[in-house]
Amino acid sequence: MSDETLRYSREDLAEFEQIIQDKLTAARKEVAFIKETLSRKNDTGTDNTASSSKVLEDGADTAEKESLNQLASRQMKFIQQLENALVRIKNGTYGVCIGTGKLIPKERLRAVPHTQHSIEAKMARRD
């Protein structure tokens, strides 16, 4: 078996690196937007006058903040996975399935550039 069948070419890796960089940029922008939204939620900008609807609004605000925090947390995890994929590109292990040791198909890497598993390995893990 030649070394080329075990790793992607520099050109392929450059393509994947660009895909990852684009996704990183978008994810970081989304996290920044969520953080900005959360900081605006903390500053209501209105008088704290007592009203019967205030309790309902507070509950809705709390639920929305929790939802935004969860979204931010998922995005941060996604960013970390993308950054880890960049490290794998640099150290030459990107695109190799950790379950089978085979190359992950390019189509899968284009769709899910941070993956470390081929479909074959992912399906085997579910059994």
Contacts in CASP RR format, 6 or more apart in sequence:
PFRMAT RR
TARGET T0000
AUTHOR 0000-0000-0000
METHOD contacts of the structure
MODEL  1
MSDETLRYSREDLAEFEQIIQDKLTAARKEVAFIKETLSRKNDTGTDNTA
SSSKVLEDGADTAEKESLNQLASRQMKFIQQLENALVRIKNGTYGVCIGT
GKLIPKERLRAVPHTQHSIEAKMARRD
5 103 0 8 1.000
6 96 0 8 1.000
6 103 0 8 1.000
7 92 0 8 1.000
7 95 0 8 1.000
7 96 0 8 1.000
7 103 0 8 1.000
8 16 0 8 1.000
8 94 0 8 1.000
8 95 0 8 1.000
8 103 0 8 1.000
8 106 0 8 1.000
12 106 0 8 1.000
13 89 0 8 1.000
13 92 0 8 1.000
13 94 0 8 1.000
16 85 0 8 1.000
16 89 0 8 1.000
16 94 0 8 1.000
16 95 0 8 1.000
16 109 0 8 1.000
16 110 0 8 1.000
16 113 0 8 1.000
17 86 0 8 1.000
17 89 0 8 1.000
19 109 0 8 1.000
19 110 0 8 1.000
19 113 0 8 1.000
20 82 0 8 1.000
20 85 0 8 1.000
20 86 0 8 1.000
20 89 0 8 1.000
20 113 0 8 1.000
20 114 0 8 1.000
21 86 0 8 1.000
23 82 0 8 1.000
23 113 0 8 1.000
24 79 0 8 1.000
24 82 0 8 1.000
24 83 0 8 1.000
24 86 0 8 1.000
27 75 0 8 1.000
27 78 0 8 1.000
27 79 0 8 1.000
27 82 0 8 1.000
28 79 0 8 1.000
30 75 0 8 1.000
31 72 0 8 1.000
31 75 0 8 1.000
31 76 0 8 1.000
31 79 0 8 1.000
34 68 0 8 1.000
34 71 0 8 1.000
34 72 0 8 1.000
34 75 0 8 1.000
35 72 0 8 1.000
37 68 0 8 1.000
38 65 0 8 1.000
38 68 0 8 1.000
38 69 0 8 1.000
38 72 0 8 1.000
41 61 0 8 1.000
41 64 0 8 1.000
41 65 0 8 1.000
41 68 0 8 1.000
78 114 0 8 1.000
81 114 0 8 1.000
82 113 0 8 1.000
82 114 0 8 1.000
84 114 0 8 1.000
85 94 0 8 1.000
85 113 0 8 1.000
85 114 0 8 1.000
88 94 0 8 1.000
88 95 0 8 1.000
88 116 0 8 1.000
95 103 0 8 1.000
95 104 0 8 1.000
95 109 0 8 1.000
95 116 0 8 1.000
96 102 0 8 1.000
96 103 0 8 1.000
96 104 0 8 1.000
97 103 0 8 1.000
97 104 0 8 1.000
97 116 0 8 1.000
97 117 0 8 1.000
97 118 0 8 1.000
97 120 0 8 1.000
97 121 0 8 1.000
98 116 0 8 1.000
98 117 0 8 1.000
98 121 0 8 1.000
99 117 0 8 1.000
99 118 0 8 1.000
99 121 0 8 1.000
99 124 0 8 1.000
100 118 0 8 1.000
100 120 0 8 1.000
100 121 0 8 1.000
102 118 0 8 1.000
102 120 0 8 1.000
104 115 0 8 1.000
104 116 0 8 1.000
104 117 0 8 1.000
104 118 0 8 1.000
105 118 0 8 1.000
105 119 0 8 1.000
108 115 0 8 1.000
108 118 0 8 1.000
108 119 0 8 1.000
109 115 0 8 1.000
117 125 0 8 1.000
END
